[in-house]
Amino acid sequence: MKLSNNMEFVMKGSFIPNISNSDKLKIIEITEGGSVVIQMNNSKRRGVFPLDSFQYWIKRNSLVQIENEKKTS
C-alpha cells in the first residue's frame, strides 16, 4: 500500500502503541527520511513511526484504512 498524507486509519485492539485510547489516526506527514508522522483522534500530540513499523501494523490488520473499512462494511 502506498501511504500518503491525510490517510486515515481505524485502530484495532491489537494496535499496541495506542496509549491515548483513540479509535482513529491520521497521517500528517511522511518524511524523506522514512518516518510516518501521525495524529491520533483523542490526543493533541503527534507520534512518529519508522515507515517499516507503520506498514507492519497495516499488514497485521491492526490499522485499517478508513476507506477500505467503509467498503467492506
C-alpha positions in Angstrom: 0.0 0.0 0.0 1.3 3.4 -0.9 1.0 5.7 2.1 0.2 9.4 1.7 -0.6 12.5 3.8 -4.1 12.7 5.2 -4.8 9.0 5.0 -6.9 7.9 8.0 -7.0 4.5 9.7 -9.2 2.8 12.2 -7.1 1.3 15.0 -8.0 -2.2 16.1 -7.5 -3.6 19.6 -4.2 -5.2 18.5 -2.5 -1.9 17.8 -0.3 -1.9 20.9 1.1 1.7 20.6 -2.4 3.1 21.2 -1.6 4.8 24.6 -4.2 7.5 24.1 -7.2 5.0 23.7 -8.0 6.5 20.3 -10.0 4.7 17.7 -8.6 6.5 14.6 -5.4 8.1 13.4 -4.4 10.3 10.5 -1.1 10.5 8.7 0.2 14.1 9.0 3.4 13.7 7.1 5.7 11.1 5.5 9.3 12.3 5.8 12.0 11.9 3.2 13.9 10.0 6.0 11.3 7.2 6.0 9.2 8.2 9.0 5.4 8.5 9.3 4.1 11.3 11.5 0.6 10.6 12.8 -2.1 12.3 14.9 -4.5 10.1 17.0 -8.0 11.5 17.3 -8.1 11.5 21.1 -4.7 13.2 21.5 -3.2 16.6 20.9 0.3 15.1 20.5 1.8 13.6 17.4 3.6 10.3 17.1 6.4 9.2 14.8 6.9 5.7 13.4 9.5 4.3 11.1 7.8 3.5 7.8 8.6 -0.2 8.1 7.0 -0.3 11.5 3.9 1.5 10.4 3.5 -0.8 7.4 3.9 -3.8 9.8 0.8 -2.7 11.7 -1.2 -2.3 8.5 -0.2 -5.8 7.4 -1.3 -7.2 10.8 -4.7 -5.5 10.2 -4.1 -3.5 13.4 -4.5 -0.4 11.2 -7.3 -0.5 8.6 -7.6 2.4 6.1 -11.0 4.1 6.7 -12.0 4.0 3.0 -11.3 0.2 3.0 -13.3 -0.2 6.2 -16.3 1.6 4.6 -16.2 -0.6 1.5 -16.2 -3.9 3.5 -18.9 -2.8 6.0 
